[in-house]
Amino acid sequence: MKKTYRLAALAAAIVMAMVSIVSCGDGNSGDSGSTGETTKGTEAATVAPTEEPEVVENGRRVEALDRGLTAVRTGYNGKIAILVSWRSLGTESRETVYELYRDGELIYKSEKDMPTCFVDEDGTEKSVYTVKTGDEETPGVTPYKYNYFDIKLDKPDPGKTPNGETYTYSPNDCSCGDLDGDGQYEIVVKWEPSNAQDNSKDGYTGKVLLDAYKLDGTKLWRIDLGENIRAGAHYTQFLVYDFDGDGKAEVVCKTADRTFDGLGNRIGNDKKYVTGNGRILSGPEYLTIFKGETGEAIETIDYDPPRGNVGSWGDDYGNRCDRFLAAVAYLDGKTPSLIMCRGYYTRAVLVAYNFDGEHLNRVWRFDSNDGGTSARAAGQGNHNLCTADVDGDGFDEIVYGQCCIDHDGTLLWSTNLGHGDAVHVGDFLPDREGLEIWGCLEGSQGAYLAEAKTGRILRKYSSNRDVGRALADNFIKGNDSAEFMCATTSEVFVGENERFRGTWNGGLNFAVYFTGALERCGLDGTNVYSHEFGNVASFTGVVSCNGSKATPCLTADLLGDWREEIVMALSNGSALRVFMTGMETEYRLPTLMHNTMYRCGVANENVAYNIPPHTDWFLDTDYPLPDYPEVYMAKAK
């Protein structure tokens, strides 16, 4: 078996040399459909949480994915070779046998604990690869010229605000889901106008648009959220997930009058509510769930939590009332629910829904204004959130910054540390039972490490100013825990009381599995840094997004084995570029997308201040590999 790490230097050189654009598909599918009006919002029905869901299969329901077979050119032993990679599904095991064929000839057999990737030194750019598992055989694939491919986008034309100012569009946050049920992921792109605004600022913004594309560049639809939805990081939180288990993902987000679905149907009426300073502080607000395949609105209901009195959220100009968050969580321990949220500086309201294929049914509503223990959640929210089974009862909770909402919609705990910018949840201390939280805080409160089950503080870092960014994951080989970092110190914290004495050059913005090692890399802007191998990739021709956050459009395990793909926009906004690793690995793991905490993290990744998804197990060279999950794949109805 070849070792993983001999590829590092040459693979990095190949990645760093990538400057040309590869077009995959023409991406010229336009908007179509009728212009009829859909029904205005109605209030969702409230249903009691299901204690024992009627599910025949065991475990949690996940997406029915195909093998995700890919082949890319890479470097090996001083020459070009082909790295072939495919998924091991969460429903399989480390004993599953996979056979890899080149042009009909068996070239590799992956048996127990052997990786689902192979470097073919005899392959060429014309080779056709297939994988067989039992009676199943994949369609053939040929290698990409580089370890990336492009998804051509239908870039919107520039627009003008009511006061005559011109704005342009660029690709911003993305999400993914199997929208058409073919076992492959599609990408949903949020188009950000150049005049997008933070909630604290006045000013007109352009309309927010959502597009869906297949990986070959075929455009499926465009949703126009309209003039009554303001543009900015805190407004449009969209979720892409198969909520009803029909094998096709839905898209859900806040809408308003003058929103048009993917078929051109208008939601609500034709009235505008934009004020002279560019805010939307009146008019109806809706929540719409759309068909992933067509973008057609399935149901529109009144948005809950509603705006109500703007001043009741902490100011009179619309900053605090329009701070939105959203998440996916397995509240019943079996199937995914969606959670829509409003407010975190003062009042915090979360509403959970299930979707049965036709209707959004409210499961519970949490409001910090309800008094009692709920009041302890006021002012504890962050600019993001995480969902995880923090107490080990099989049901997911929502870590809402410095408080935690239990799966049944009650407050589980609150640290009372106040508002913060980032929160991460994972198995960061593997020798300790359960999950942990690493978060950073505003108001000179520093950063902290806490027990996820109770919120009990395990470690505290003090700062004399706001800590605007933090990162946690296992990046450095040889430590007995993850590493913890934050913006106001160059120190790297380890465990509950240690410090790392070396240097970390991977930034604070994102994390990605991109080498063959079990330790993660730092992703800072367009650079991928491994503590073991150094700078393994510097992407050219692409840009990060979200300003100083310098985040990718998306990271997720979209293709191939368990390593992650990095999605960034070309500098001119004409396409998304999907980067894949060019390095082999010696480890077999199921696709990360069948770890439901990670998959929910991918769905939540676009929300406000983006953070990378985390698994609920610890990966490290010196620790045993995790067990395969107890999951079953959705079947088309």
ZADREN-794417 format. One record per residue (C-alpha): x, y, z. Coordinates in steps of 0.25 Angstrom, whole numbers, plus 5000, padded with zeros to 4 digits. Example, Ala and Ser with C-alpha at 12.3 -4.5 7.8 and 13.67 -1.06 7.14 Angstrom:
2
504949825031
505549965029
REM end
This chain:
637
500050005000
500650134996
500750235007
499950365007
500950475009
501950454998
501050534989
500950664998
502050744991
501750714976
500250714979
500350854985
501150904973
500050854964
498950924972
499851054972
499951054957
498451054954
498151184947
497251144935
495751134935
495150994932
493651014927
492750894931
491350914924
490851044918
490051094930
489151174920
487751114925
486851234927
485651264936
484351214932
482951184936
481651264939
481551394946
480351354954
480151394969
480351294980
479551294993
480051385004
480551335017
479751265027
480051225041
480651085042
479950975050
480550935063
480850795065
481350725078
482750665077
482750515072
483350435084
483450305075
483450345060
482850235051
484150195044
484450055040
485950065038
486850085050
487650205052
487550345046
487150375032
488150425022
488250455008
488350344997
489650374991
490350304979
491850274979
492250414976
493350344967
494450444963
495750444956
496850554956
498250574950
499250584961
500750564963
501350434968
502850394967
503250514959
502150484948
500750514945
499750404951
498250394953
497650394967
496350324967
495350334979
493950294983
493050294995
492850195005
491450215010
491050225024
490150095022
491350015019
492549975027
494049965028
493849815023
493149855010
493949814997
494049914986
494749884972
495349994963
495449964948
496150044938
495650024924
494949894929
496249844935
496249824951
497449904956
497149914971
496249844981
495949914994
495649815005
495549835020
496049965025
496649995012
496450135006
495450174996
496450244987
497650194978
498750264971
498750204957
500150224951
499750164938
498550244936
498350344925
497450464923
496650374914
496450254924
495050214928
494950174942
493750104949
493550044963
492849914966
492249874980
491449744980
490449754968
490549904967
491449974957
491650124955
491650194942
492950224936
493750354939
494950414932
495950494939
495850644941
497050714935
497350784949
496950754963
495750854961
494650874952
493750994949
492251014950
491851124940
490851224946
489751314940
490251444946
489151544948
489151674941
489451804949
488351874955
487952014960
487452054974
486252154975
487252274977
487952234964
489152164969
489752044961
490051914968
490651784963
490551634967
491551534972
491451394977
491351384992
491051275002
490651144996
489951015000
489750874995
488650764994
488250654984
487150744978
486650644967
486850514974
487950454965
488950434977
489850544973
489950684980
489450814974
489950954978
489051064983
489651204981
489351334988
489651454979
490051564988
489851704982
491051804984
490251894992
489851785003
489751855017
490051815031
488851835040
489451945047
489552035034
488452105026
488452095011
487752024999
488151894995
487951814982
487051684982
487551554987
487551444977
487651294979
488151204968
488251054967
489250984958
489650834955
491150814956
491250814941
490750954941
489350924937
488451034943
487150984950
486451114954
486551254960
485751304972
485651454973
485451494987
484951634983
485051774988
484451745002
485651655006
486851735010
488251685005
489351655016
489951545024
488951555035
487651555026
487551435017
487851295024
487451185014
487451035017
487650925007
487250785012
486350675009
485350705020
484150605016
485050485012
484550474998
486050464993
486050614988
486450734996
485650854998
486050995000
485451085011
485651235014
484951365019
484151425007
483251545006
482251614996
482951624982
483751494984
483651404971
483951254972
484751174962
483551164952
483251314953
482051314962
481951434971
481751414986
480851504993
480451644987
481151744979
481351844989
482751904993
483151935008
484551995006
484752125014
485452245009
486752195016
486652065010
486051985022
484851885022
484151905036
482751885032
481951785023
481651645024
482851545026
482751395021
483451265022
483451185008
483851045005
484251014991
484350894982
485850864981
485750814966
484950934961
484951044971
483451044971
482851094985
482150974992
481651055004
481751195009
481351225023
481451345032
482951365037
483051325052
483651395060
482951515054
483551655055
482451715063
482851845070
484251885064
484651945078
484351825086
485651765080
486551865086
486551985077
485652065068
486352065055
486351915051
487751865055
487351765065
485951725060
486551675047
487651585052
487251445047
487851305049
487451175044
487851025046
487550885043
487450785054
487050645057
486050685069
485350545069
486650475067
486250415054
485850515044
486250665041
485550785046
485750925042
485851035052
485651185049
486151295058
486151435061
486951525071
488151505080
488651635085
487351645094
486151555092
486351425085
485251345078
485451205072
484351125064
484450985060
483750925048
483550785042
483150775027
482250655023
482350685008
481250775007
481150865020
482150925030
481650885044
482150955056
482750865066
483150965077
483451115079
484451165089
484351315093
485351375104
484151475107
483351355112
483951375126
484451275136
485751195131
485451245117
485851385121
487351335123
487451325108
487251475106
488551535100
489351405099
489251385084
490351385074
490551425059
490451275057
489951145064
490250995064
489350875065
489750755072
489350645082
490050715094
489450625105
489550485098
488050455099
488050435084
487250565081
487950695075
488050825083
488250965078
489551035083
489051175082
490351245086
490451245101
489151165103
488651035099
487151005095
486850855097
486150775086
484750795093
484850945092
485250975106
486551045112
487550935115
488651035120
489251175119
490651225123
490151365124
491451415117
490651495107
490751515092
491851465083
492351455069
492651305067
492351175074
492951035070
492350895075
493150765074
493850655081
494950745084
495450665096
495450525092
495850465106
494650535112
493250485111
492350565101
492450685093
493150825096
492850965092
493951075088
493351215086
493851355086
493151475092
492951625090
493051725101
494451695106
493951555111
495051475103
494851325099
494451205106
494451055106
493150985111
492550855114
491450845103
490450765112
490450865123
491050995119
492050975130
493351055127
494550975126
495551085121
495451235120
496351325112
496251475116
496351595107
496251745108
495451755095
494451685086
494951555081
494351555067
494751415062
495151275067
495451145062
495551005068
495850865062
496950765062
498050825053
499350785060
499850635061
500350585075
499350665084
498350595092
497250695088
496750795078
497450925077
496751055081
497051195075
496451335075
496651465069
497351545080
498451455083
499551375075
499451265086
498951125082
498251065094
498150915096
497250835105
496750895118
498050955122
499250935112
499851025102
500450995088
501851035088
502051035073
501451125062
500151125055
500051185041
498751145037
497851265041
496551265049
495551265038
495251125033
495650975034
495650865024
496150725022
497050735009
498250645011
498350495014
498450525029
497450515039
497850655044
497050765038
497650885030
497451025032
496751105021
497051245021
496551325009
497151254997
498251175005
498151035011
499151015022
499550875028
500350885041
501050755037
501350795022
501250945022
500551025011
499850915002
499050994993
499051144989
497851164979
497951264968
496851324960
495851314971
495351404983
494851374997
493651445001
493051515013
494151625015
495051605026
494451465029
495151425016
494251295016
493951205004
492651194997
492551055003
493350945008
492750805009
492950655006
492350674992
493050564984
494050444985
494550394999
494350465012
495250585009
494550715007
494450804994
494550954995
493651034986
494051174983
493651284972
494551324961
495051464962
494051514951
492851444957
492551364945
492751224951
492951144964
494251064965
494150934972
495550894978
495850744981
497050684988
498150634979
498750544991
498450404994
498050355008
498250225015
497050235023
495650185020
494450265026
493050275022
492650405015
492550515025
491150555019
490650425026
491050485040
489850565043
490450665052
491450695040
490350695030
489550795038
490750875040
490850885025
489350925024
489651035035
490951075029
490451195021
489751255033
490251395037
491651385041
492051255034
492851145042
493251005037
492450885040
492950785050
492750645053
492350585066
493550495066
495050525068
496050495056
497550485060
498650395055
498850345069
497350305072
496550195067
495650225055
494150245058
493050145056
492150155044
490850225047
489550165050
488750225038
487850185027
487750255013
486450325009
485650264998
484850334987
483350334990
REM end
